[in-house]
């Protein structure tokens, strides 16, 4: 059996406040975590993603899940590329009813 190797990838992680918590969310896995501070949310997010990836690898569904999340497999490099997201700010109109 070939030895597994880790690949490094950079994924977008958005941080925002919701009530008294800071949410860390990544569309690359449609996954979020939270903490009392951005530092704690970042730490918990990293820990939760590591557990998630370990679990889907153990279950043998890593490839399937990454494909469902929009990742691209690069056979020659034997790795994965996360989906690329473009963010813009769009003006919207919100009706306020009195």
Jmol script that loads the backbone (N, CA, C; Angstrom):
load data "model"
ATOM      1  N   UNK A   1       0.849  -1.177   0.000  1.00  0.00           N
ATOM      2  CA  UNK A   1       0.000   0.000   0.000  1.00  0.00           C
ATOM      3  C   UNK A   1       0.894   1.239   0.000  1.00  0.00           C
ATOM      4  N   UNK A   2       0.651   2.217  -0.927  1.00  0.00           N
ATOM      5  CA  UNK A   2       1.496   3.402  -0.963  1.00  0.00           C
ATOM      6  C   UNK A   2       1.317   4.253   0.285  1.00  0.00           C
ATOM      7  N   UNK A   3       2.400   4.891   0.679  1.00  0.00           N
ATOM      8  CA  UNK A   3       2.365   5.742   1.860  1.00  0.00           C
ATOM      9  C   UNK A   3       1.594   7.023   1.550  1.00  0.00           C
ATOM     10  N   UNK A   4       0.696   7.389   2.443  1.00  0.00           N
ATOM     11  CA  UNK A   4      -0.077   8.619   2.266  1.00  0.00           C
ATOM     12  C   UNK A   4       0.821   9.823   2.509  1.00  0.00           C
ATOM     13  N   UNK A   5       0.532  10.900   1.780  1.00  0.00           N
ATOM     14  CA  UNK A   5       1.273  12.127   2.028  1.00  0.00           C
ATOM     15  C   UNK A   5       0.287  13.276   2.125  1.00  0.00           C
ATOM     16  N   UNK A   6       0.635  14.237   2.927  1.00  0.00           N
ATOM     17  CA  UNK A   6      -0.217  15.404   3.088  1.00  0.00           C
ATOM     18  C   UNK A   6       0.031  16.369   1.940  1.00  0.00           C
ATOM     19  N   UNK A   7      -1.011  17.098   1.567  1.00  0.00           N
ATOM     20  CA  UNK A   7      -0.852  18.188   0.620  1.00  0.00           C
ATOM     21  C   UNK A   7      -1.226  19.473   1.343  1.00  0.00           C
ATOM     22  N   UNK A   8      -0.603  20.537   0.971  1.00  0.00           N
ATOM     23  CA  UNK A   8      -0.896  21.834   1.565  1.00  0.00           C
ATOM     24  C   UNK A   8      -1.825  22.599   0.631  1.00  0.00           C
ATOM     25  N   UNK A   9      -2.816  23.264   1.180  1.00  0.00           N
ATOM     26  CA  UNK A   9      -3.737  24.078   0.382  1.00  0.00           C
ATOM     27  C   UNK A   9      -4.144  25.293   1.196  1.00  0.00           C
ATOM     28  N   UNK A  10      -4.314  26.397   0.524  1.00  0.00           N
ATOM     29  CA  UNK A  10      -4.839  27.597   1.173  1.00  0.00           C
ATOM     30  C   UNK A  10      -6.312  27.693   0.817  1.00  0.00           C
ATOM     31  N   UNK A  11      -7.141  27.880   1.843  1.00  0.00           N
ATOM     32  CA  UNK A  11      -8.576  27.995   1.620  1.00  0.00           C
ATOM     33  C   UNK A  11      -9.060  29.313   2.207  1.00  0.00           C
ATOM     34  N   UNK A  12     -10.119  29.886   1.631  1.00  0.00           N
ATOM     35  CA  UNK A  12     -10.660  31.118   2.199  1.00  0.00           C
ATOM     36  C   UNK A  12     -11.405  30.814   3.495  1.00  0.00           C
ATOM     37  N   UNK A  13     -11.170  31.633   4.495  1.00  0.00           N
ATOM     38  CA  UNK A  13     -11.902  31.524   5.761  1.00  0.00           C
ATOM     39  C   UNK A  13     -12.419  32.916   6.090  1.00  0.00           C
ATOM     40  N   UNK A  14     -13.721  33.028   6.256  1.00  0.00           N
ATOM     41  CA  UNK A  14     -14.362  34.301   6.573  1.00  0.00           C
ATOM     42  C   UNK A  14     -14.621  34.356   8.070  1.00  0.00           C
ATOM     43  N   UNK A  15     -14.373  35.513   8.662  1.00  0.00           N
ATOM     44  CA  UNK A  15     -14.639  35.712  10.083  1.00  0.00           C
ATOM     45  C   UNK A  15     -15.676  36.815  10.226  1.00  0.00           C
ATOM     46  N   UNK A  16     -16.687  36.549  11.045  1.00  0.00           N
ATOM     47  CA  UNK A  16     -17.699  37.570  11.304  1.00  0.00           C
ATOM     48  C   UNK A  16     -18.285  37.345  12.687  1.00  0.00           C
ATOM     49  N   UNK A  17     -18.859  38.403  13.225  1.00  0.00           N
ATOM     50  CA  UNK A  17     -19.453  38.316  14.559  1.00  0.00           C
ATOM     51  C   UNK A  17     -20.927  37.984  14.448  1.00  0.00           C
ATOM     52  N   UNK A  18     -21.360  37.130  15.339  1.00  0.00           N
ATOM     53  CA  UNK A  18     -22.767  36.782  15.455  1.00  0.00           C
ATOM     54  C   UNK A  18     -23.081  36.748  16.940  1.00  0.00           C
ATOM     55  N   UNK A  19     -23.811  37.749  17.400  1.00  0.00           N
ATOM     56  CA  UNK A  19     -24.025  37.886  18.840  1.00  0.00           C
ATOM     57  C   UNK A  19     -22.698  38.155  19.512  1.00  0.00           C
ATOM     58  N   UNK A  20     -22.383  37.389  20.540  1.00  0.00           N
ATOM     59  CA  UNK A  20     -21.106  37.575  21.240  1.00  0.00           C
ATOM     60  C   UNK A  20     -20.050  36.558  20.806  1.00  0.00           C
ATOM     61  N   UNK A  21     -20.257  35.912  19.677  1.00  0.00           N
ATOM     62  CA  UNK A  21     -19.309  34.913  19.162  1.00  0.00           C
ATOM     63  C   UNK A  21     -18.696  35.386  17.847  1.00  0.00           C
ATOM     64  N   UNK A  22     -17.505  34.877  17.556  1.00  0.00           N
ATOM     65  CA  UNK A  22     -16.865  35.085  16.260  1.00  0.00           C
ATOM     66  C   UNK A  22     -16.981  33.770  15.498  1.00  0.00           C
ATOM     67  N   UNK A  23     -17.508  33.853  14.294  1.00  0.00           N
ATOM     68  CA  UNK A  23     -17.701  32.678  13.450  1.00  0.00           C
ATOM     69  C   UNK A  23     -16.568  32.614  12.429  1.00  0.00           C
ATOM     70  N   UNK A  24     -16.003  31.435  12.247  1.00  0.00           N
ATOM     71  CA  UNK A  24     -15.031  31.173  11.184  1.00  0.00           C
ATOM     72  C   UNK A  24     -15.731  30.242  10.200  1.00  0.00           C
ATOM     73  N   UNK A  25     -15.848  30.681   8.949  1.00  0.00           N
ATOM     74  CA  UNK A  25     -16.566  29.900   7.938  1.00  0.00           C
ATOM     75  C   UNK A  25     -15.733  29.787   6.667  1.00  0.00           C
ATOM     76  N   UNK A  26     -15.691  28.597   6.081  1.00  0.00           N
ATOM     77  CA  UNK A  26     -15.017  28.414   4.800  1.00  0.00           C
ATOM     78  C   UNK A  26     -15.961  27.762   3.798  1.00  0.00           C
ATOM     79  N   UNK A  27     -16.181  28.432   2.653  1.00  0.00           N
ATOM     80  CA  UNK A  27     -16.992  27.811   1.608  1.00  0.00           C
ATOM     81  C   UNK A  27     -16.285  26.616   0.961  1.00  0.00           C
ATOM     82  N   UNK A  28     -14.974  26.492   1.156  1.00  0.00           N
ATOM     83  CA  UNK A  28     -14.229  25.373   0.565  1.00  0.00           C
ATOM     84  C   UNK A  28     -14.683  24.030   1.123  1.00  0.00           C
ATOM     85  N   UNK A  29     -15.249  24.036   2.331  1.00  0.00           N
ATOM     86  CA  UNK A  29     -15.806  22.820   2.924  1.00  0.00           C
ATOM     87  C   UNK A  29     -17.249  23.022   3.376  1.00  0.00           C
ATOM     88  N   UNK A  30     -17.788  24.246   3.166  1.00  0.00           N
ATOM     89  CA  UNK A  30     -19.100  24.614   3.711  1.00  0.00           C
ATOM     90  C   UNK A  30     -19.130  24.244   5.188  1.00  0.00           C
ATOM     91  N   UNK A  31     -18.158  24.769   5.901  1.00  0.00           N
ATOM     92  CA  UNK A  31     -17.866  24.346   7.266  1.00  0.00           C
ATOM     93  C   UNK A  31     -17.621  25.571   8.134  1.00  0.00           C
ATOM     94  N   UNK A  32     -18.107  25.556   9.367  1.00  0.00           N
ATOM     95  CA  UNK A  32     -17.867  26.686  10.263  1.00  0.00           C
ATOM     96  C   UNK A  32     -17.583  26.212  11.681  1.00  0.00           C
ATOM     97  N   UNK A  33     -17.002  27.123  12.440  1.00  0.00           N
ATOM     98  CA  UNK A  33     -16.732  26.913  13.854  1.00  0.00           C
ATOM     99  C   UNK A  33     -16.836  28.280  14.513  1.00  0.00           C
ATOM    100  N   UNK A  34     -16.772  28.332  15.827  1.00  0.00           N
ATOM    101  CA  UNK A  34     -16.894  29.631  16.485  1.00  0.00           C
ATOM    102  C   UNK A  34     -16.055  29.677  17.755  1.00  0.00           C
ATOM    103  N   UNK A  35     -15.889  30.885  18.253  1.00  0.00           N
ATOM    104  CA  UNK A  35     -15.167  31.096  19.497  1.00  0.00           C
ATOM    105  C   UNK A  35     -15.496  32.469  20.048  1.00  0.00           C
ATOM    106  N   UNK A  36     -15.029  32.746  21.244  1.00  0.00           N
ATOM    107  CA  UNK A  36     -15.272  34.052  21.859  1.00  0.00           C
ATOM    108  C   UNK A  36     -14.437  35.150  21.211  1.00  0.00           C
ATOM    109  N   UNK A  37     -13.318  34.783  20.589  1.00  0.00           N
ATOM    110  CA  UNK A  37     -12.434  35.730  19.910  1.00  0.00           C
ATOM    111  C   UNK A  37     -12.094  35.169  18.529  1.00  0.00           C
ATOM    112  N   UNK A  38     -11.535  36.024  17.663  1.00  0.00           N
ATOM    113  CA  UNK A  38     -11.127  35.539  16.342  1.00  0.00           C
ATOM    114  C   UNK A  38     -10.040  34.476  16.479  1.00  0.00           C
ATOM    115  N   UNK A  39      -9.132  34.692  17.417  1.00  0.00           N
ATOM    116  CA  UNK A  39      -8.058  33.715  17.640  1.00  0.00           C
ATOM    117  C   UNK A  39      -8.624  32.352  18.039  1.00  0.00           C
ATOM    118  N   UNK A  40      -9.607  32.357  18.941  1.00  0.00           N
ATOM    119  CA  UNK A  40     -10.217  31.098  19.390  1.00  0.00           C
ATOM    120  C   UNK A  40     -11.022  30.452  18.257  1.00  0.00           C
ATOM    121  N   UNK A  41     -11.744  31.272  17.485  1.00  0.00           N
ATOM    122  CA  UNK A  41     -12.502  30.736  16.353  1.00  0.00           C
ATOM    123  C   UNK A  41     -11.556  30.121  15.328  1.00  0.00           C
ATOM    124  N   UNK A  42     -10.421  30.778  15.080  1.00  0.00           N
ATOM    125  CA  UNK A  42      -9.423  30.275  14.129  1.00  0.00           C
ATOM    126  C   UNK A  42      -8.859  28.936  14.608  1.00  0.00           C
ATOM    127  N   UNK A  43      -8.538  28.858  15.893  1.00  0.00           N
ATOM    128  CA  UNK A  43      -7.982  27.637  16.473  1.00  0.00           C
ATOM    129  C   UNK A  43      -8.987  26.486  16.413  1.00  0.00           C
ATOM    130  N   UNK A  44     -10.218  26.774  16.781  1.00  0.00           N
ATOM    131  CA  UNK A  44     -11.256  25.732  16.755  1.00  0.00           C
ATOM    132  C   UNK A  44     -11.566  25.293  15.329  1.00  0.00           C
ATOM    133  N   UNK A  45     -11.538  26.243  14.393  1.00  0.00           N
ATOM    134  CA  UNK A  45     -11.777  25.905  12.992  1.00  0.00           C
ATOM    135  C   UNK A  45     -10.700  24.943  12.496  1.00  0.00           C
ATOM    136  N   UNK A  46      -9.444  25.263  12.760  1.00  0.00           N
ATOM    137  CA  UNK A  46      -8.328  24.413  12.324  1.00  0.00           C
ATOM    138  C   UNK A  46      -8.448  23.014  12.926  1.00  0.00           C
ATOM    139  N   UNK A  47      -8.797  22.950  14.201  1.00  0.00           N
ATOM    140  CA  UNK A  47      -8.945  21.655  14.868  1.00  0.00           C
ATOM    141  C   UNK A  47     -10.104  20.852  14.268  1.00  0.00           C
ATOM    142  N   UNK A  48     -11.236  21.526  14.041  1.00  0.00           N
ATOM    143  CA  UNK A  48     -12.409  20.839  13.497  1.00  0.00           C
ATOM    144  C   UNK A  48     -12.161  20.349  12.071  1.00  0.00           C
ATOM    145  N   UNK A  49     -11.480  21.159  11.246  1.00  0.00           N
ATOM    146  CA  UNK A  49     -11.180  20.735   9.876  1.00  0.00           C
ATOM    147  C   UNK A  49     -10.244  19.530   9.890  1.00  0.00           C
ATOM    148  N   UNK A  50      -9.252  19.542  10.780  1.00  0.00           N
ATOM    149  CA  UNK A  50      -8.329  18.407  10.881  1.00  0.00           C
ATOM    150  C   UNK A  50      -9.081  17.130  11.252  1.00  0.00           C
ATOM    151  N   UNK A  51      -9.994  17.223  12.203  1.00  0.00           N
ATOM    152  CA  UNK A  51     -10.793  16.059  12.606  1.00  0.00           C
ATOM    153  C   UNK A  51     -11.672  15.598  11.447  1.00  0.00           C
ATOM    154  N   UNK A  52     -12.313  16.547  10.778  1.00  0.00           N
ATOM    155  CA  UNK A  52     -13.175  16.241   9.628  1.00  0.00           C
ATOM    156  C   UNK A  52     -12.389  15.511   8.540  1.00  0.00           C
ATOM    157  N   UNK A  53     -11.214  16.042   8.180  1.00  0.00           N
ATOM    158  CA  UNK A  53     -10.404  15.423   7.130  1.00  0.00           C
ATOM    159  C   UNK A  53      -9.896  14.042   7.550  1.00  0.00           C
ATOM    160  N   UNK A  54      -9.499  13.907   8.808  1.00  0.00           N
ATOM    161  CA  UNK A  54      -9.075  12.589   9.303  1.00  0.00           C
ATOM    162  C   UNK A  54     -10.215  11.580   9.208  1.00  0.00           C
ATOM    163  N   UNK A  55     -11.405  12.017   9.581  1.00  0.00           N
ATOM    164  CA  UNK A  55     -12.561  11.115   9.595  1.00  0.00           C
ATOM    165  C   UNK A  55     -12.955  10.682   8.183  1.00  0.00           C
ATOM    166  N   UNK A  56     -13.038  11.632   7.237  1.00  0.00           N
ATOM    167  CA  UNK A  56     -13.444  11.231   5.889  1.00  0.00           C
ATOM    168  C   UNK A  56     -12.347  10.413   5.201  1.00  0.00           C
ATOM    169  N   UNK A  57     -11.099  10.627   5.592  1.00  0.00           N
ATOM    170  CA  UNK A  57     -10.011   9.793   5.074  1.00  0.00           C
ATOM    171  C   UNK A  57     -10.147   8.378   5.624  1.00  0.00           C
ATOM    172  N   UNK A  58     -10.397   8.277   6.932  1.00  0.00           N
ATOM    173  CA  UNK A  58     -10.565   6.969   7.573  1.00  0.00           C
ATOM    174  C   UNK A  58     -11.743   6.207   6.969  1.00  0.00           C
ATOM    175  N   UNK A  59     -12.819   6.929   6.644  1.00  0.00           N
ATOM    176  CA  UNK A  59     -14.017   6.302   6.077  1.00  0.00           C
ATOM    177  C   UNK A  59     -13.860   5.981   4.587  1.00  0.00           C
ATOM    178  N   UNK A  60     -12.794   6.477   3.968  1.00  0.00           N
ATOM    179  CA  UNK A  60     -12.580   6.224   2.547  1.00  0.00           C
ATOM    180  C   UNK A  60     -13.405   7.103   1.627  1.00  0.00           C
ATOM    181  N   UNK A  61     -13.894   8.233   2.137  1.00  0.00           N
ATOM    182  CA  UNK A  61     -14.743   9.113   1.326  1.00  0.00           C
ATOM    183  C   UNK A  61     -14.087  10.459   1.026  1.00  0.00           C
ATOM    184  N   UNK A  62     -12.784  10.578   1.253  1.00  0.00           N
ATOM    185  CA  UNK A  62     -12.091  11.852   1.037  1.00  0.00           C
ATOM    186  C   UNK A  62     -12.304  12.371  -0.385  1.00  0.00           C
ATOM    187  N   UNK A  63     -12.022  11.557  -1.391  1.00  0.00           N
ATOM    188  CA  UNK A  63     -12.158  12.001  -2.782  1.00  0.00           C
ATOM    189  C   UNK A  63     -13.582  12.440  -3.096  1.00  0.00           C
ATOM    190  N   UNK A  64     -14.547  11.641  -2.671  1.00  0.00           N
ATOM    191  CA  UNK A  64     -15.954  11.947  -2.926  1.00  0.00           C
ATOM    192  C   UNK A  64     -16.357  13.278  -2.289  1.00  0.00           C
ATOM    193  N   UNK A  65     -15.982  13.481  -1.034  1.00  0.00           N
ATOM    194  CA  UNK A  65     -16.357  14.706  -0.320  1.00  0.00           C
ATOM    195  C   UNK A  65     -15.683  15.921  -0.942  1.00  0.00           C
ATOM    196  N   UNK A  66     -14.387  15.816  -1.257  1.00  0.00           N
ATOM    197  CA  UNK A  66     -13.697  16.951  -1.876  1.00  0.00           C
ATOM    198  C   UNK A  66     -14.335  17.312  -3.213  1.00  0.00           C
ATOM    199  N   UNK A  67     -14.689  16.319  -4.015  1.00  0.00           N
ATOM    200  CA  UNK A  67     -15.359  16.592  -5.287  1.00  0.00           C
ATOM    201  C   UNK A  67     -16.699  17.279  -5.065  1.00  0.00           C
ATOM    202  N   UNK A  68     -17.466  16.815  -4.081  1.00  0.00           N
ATOM    203  CA  UNK A  68     -18.758  17.435  -3.777  1.00  0.00           C
ATOM    204  C   UNK A  68     -18.595  18.889  -3.348  1.00  0.00           C
ATOM    205  N   UNK A  69     -17.461  19.204  -2.732  1.00  0.00           N
ATOM    206  CA  UNK A  69     -17.191  20.572  -2.269  1.00  0.00           C
ATOM    207  C   UNK A  69     -16.556  21.436  -3.361  1.00  0.00           C
ATOM    208  N   UNK A  70     -16.387  20.881  -4.564  1.00  0.00           N
ATOM    209  CA  UNK A  70     -15.871  21.663  -5.676  1.00  0.00           C
ATOM    210  C   UNK A  70     -14.366  21.641  -5.861  1.00  0.00           C
ATOM    211  N   UNK A  71     -13.668  20.766  -5.137  1.00  0.00           N
ATOM    212  CA  UNK A  71     -12.216  20.652  -5.288  1.00  0.00           C
ATOM    213  C   UNK A  71     -11.905  19.929  -6.590  1.00  0.00           C
ATOM    214  N   UNK A  72     -10.731  20.232  -7.188  1.00  0.00           N
ATOM    215  CA  UNK A  72     -10.296  19.589  -8.426  1.00  0.00           C
ATOM    216  C   UNK A  72      -9.099  18.690  -8.150  1.00  0.00           C
ATOM    217  N   UNK A  73      -9.166  17.467  -8.637  1.00  0.00           N
ATOM    218  CA  UNK A  73      -8.049  16.530  -8.484  1.00  0.00           C
ATOM    219  C   UNK A  73      -7.046  16.781  -9.601  1.00  0.00           C
ATOM    220  N   UNK A  74      -5.779  16.823  -9.233  1.00  0.00           N
ATOM    221  CA  UNK A  74      -4.693  17.026 -10.194  1.00  0.00           C
ATOM    222  C   UNK A  74      -3.880  15.739 -10.213  1.00  0.00           C
ATOM    223  N   UNK A  75      -4.189  14.830 -11.154  1.00  0.00           N
ATOM    224  CA  UNK A  75      -3.571  13.503 -11.152  1.00  0.00           C
ATOM    225  C   UNK A  75      -2.050  13.510 -11.225  1.00  0.00           C
ATOM    226  N   UNK A  76      -1.463  14.328 -12.084  1.00  0.00           N
ATOM    227  CA  UNK A  76      -0.008  14.296 -12.241  1.00  0.00           C
ATOM    228  C   UNK A  76       0.708  14.703 -10.957  1.00  0.00           C
ATOM    229  N   UNK A  77       0.098  15.610 -10.215  1.00  0.00           N
ATOM    230  CA  UNK A  77       0.705  16.052  -8.954  1.00  0.00           C
ATOM    231  C   UNK A  77       0.174  15.248  -7.773  1.00  0.00           C
ATOM    232  N   UNK A  78      -0.785  14.378  -8.044  1.00  0.00           N
ATOM    233  CA  UNK A  78      -1.431  13.577  -7.005  1.00  0.00           C
ATOM    234  C   UNK A  78      -1.903  14.449  -5.849  1.00  0.00           C
ATOM    235  N   UNK A  79      -2.572  15.519  -6.196  1.00  0.00           N
ATOM    236  CA  UNK A  79      -3.064  16.430  -5.175  1.00  0.00           C
ATOM    237  C   UNK A  79      -4.426  16.986  -5.543  1.00  0.00           C
ATOM    238  N   UNK A  80      -4.861  17.919  -4.746  1.00  0.00           N
ATOM    239  CA  UNK A  80      -6.162  18.547  -4.910  1.00  0.00           C
ATOM    240  C   UNK A  80      -5.996  20.059  -4.886  1.00  0.00           C
ATOM    241  N   UNK A  81      -6.824  20.753  -5.683  1.00  0.00           N
ATOM    242  CA  UNK A  81      -6.902  22.209  -5.637  1.00  0.00           C
ATOM    243  C   UNK A  81      -8.279  22.595  -5.122  1.00  0.00           C
ATOM    244  N   UNK A  82      -8.334  23.488  -4.147  1.00  0.00           N
ATOM    245  CA  UNK A  82      -9.637  23.923  -3.641  1.00  0.00           C
ATOM    246  C   UNK A  82     -10.342  24.791  -4.675  1.00  0.00           C
ATOM    247  N   UNK A  83     -11.655  24.937  -4.543  1.00  0.00           N
ATOM    248  CA  UNK A  83     -12.370  25.820  -5.458  1.00  0.00           C
ATOM    249  C   UNK A  83     -11.878  27.254  -5.283  1.00  0.00           C
ATOM    250  N   UNK A  84     -11.924  28.015  -6.366  1.00  0.00           N
ATOM    251  CA  UNK A  84     -11.510  29.418  -6.319  1.00  0.00           C
ATOM    252  C   UNK A  84     -12.769  30.267  -6.242  1.00  0.00           C
ATOM    253  N   UNK A  85     -12.784  31.175  -5.300  1.00  0.00           N
ATOM    254  CA  UNK A  85     -13.934  32.047  -5.109  1.00  0.00           C
ATOM    255  C   UNK A  85     -13.532  33.478  -5.404  1.00  0.00           C
ATOM    256  N   UNK A  86     -14.418  34.199  -6.031  1.00  0.00           N
ATOM    257  CA  UNK A  86     -14.217  35.620  -6.268  1.00  0.00           C
ATOM    258  C   UNK A  86     -15.238  36.353  -5.416  1.00  0.00           C
ATOM    259  N   UNK A  87     -14.774  37.287  -4.631  1.00  0.00           N
ATOM    260  CA  UNK A  87     -15.703  38.045  -3.801  1.00  0.00           C
ATOM    261  C   UNK A  87     -15.815  39.464  -4.328  1.00  0.00           C
ATOM    262  N   UNK A  88     -17.017  39.952  -4.329  1.00  0.00           N
ATOM    263  CA  UNK A  88     -17.287  41.336  -4.690  1.00  0.00           C
ATOM    264  C   UNK A  88     -18.319  41.865  -3.716  1.00  0.00           C
ATOM    265  N   UNK A  89     -18.458  43.153  -3.695  1.00  0.00           N
ATOM    266  CA  UNK A  89     -19.536  43.762  -2.922  1.00  0.00           C
ATOM    267  C   UNK A  89     -20.557  44.288  -3.909  1.00  0.00           C
ATOM    268  N   UNK A  90     -21.781  43.893  -3.734  1.00  0.00           N
ATOM    269  CA  UNK A  90     -22.857  44.298  -4.628  1.00  0.00           C
ATOM    270  C   UNK A  90     -23.831  45.180  -3.865  1.00  0.00           C
ATOM    271  N   UNK A  91     -24.286  46.246  -4.507  1.00  0.00           N
ATOM    272  CA  UNK A  91     -25.287  47.125  -3.905  1.00  0.00           C
ATOM    273  C   UNK A  91     -26.651  46.459  -4.032  1.00  0.00           C
ATOM    274  N   UNK A  92     -27.377  46.435  -2.949  1.00  0.00           N
ATOM    275  CA  UNK A  92     -28.729  45.879  -2.955  1.00  0.00           C
ATOM    276  C   UNK A  92     -29.669  46.885  -2.310  1.00  0.00           C
ATOM    277  N   UNK A  93     -30.934  46.731  -2.545  1.00  0.00           N
ATOM    278  CA  UNK A  93     -31.944  47.594  -1.952  1.00  0.00           C
ATOM    279  C   UNK A  93     -32.776  46.748  -0.995  1.00  0.00           C
ATOM    280  N   UNK A  94     -32.858  47.190   0.244  1.00  0.00           N
ATOM    281  CA  UNK A  94     -33.613  46.458   1.265  1.00  0.00           C
ATOM    282  C   UNK A  94     -34.845  47.280   1.622  1.00  0.00           C
ATOM    283  N   UNK A  95     -36.042  46.775   1.323  1.00  0.00           N
ATOM    284  CA  UNK A  95     -37.251  47.538   1.638  1.00  0.00           C
ATOM    285  C   UNK A  95     -37.504  47.556   3.153  1.00  0.00           C
ATOM    286  N   UNK A  96     -37.730  48.735   3.678  1.00  0.00           N
ATOM    287  CA  UNK A  96     -38.033  48.900   5.107  1.00  0.00           C
ATOM    288  C   UNK A  96     -39.510  49.279   5.215  1.00  0.00           C
ATOM    289  N   UNK A  97     -40.245  48.445   5.858  1.00  0.00           N
ATOM    290  CA  UNK A  97     -41.688  48.690   6.030  1.00  0.00           C
ATOM    291  C   UNK A  97     -41.924  49.211   7.441  1.00  0.00           C
ATOM    292  N   UNK A  98     -42.683  50.283   7.528  1.00  0.00           N
ATOM    293  CA  UNK A  98     -42.907  50.913   8.817  1.00  0.00           C
ATOM    294  C   UNK A  98     -44.147  50.487   9.436  1.00  0.00           C
TER     295      UNK A  98
END
end "model"
wireframe off; spacefill off
backbone 0.3
color backbone group
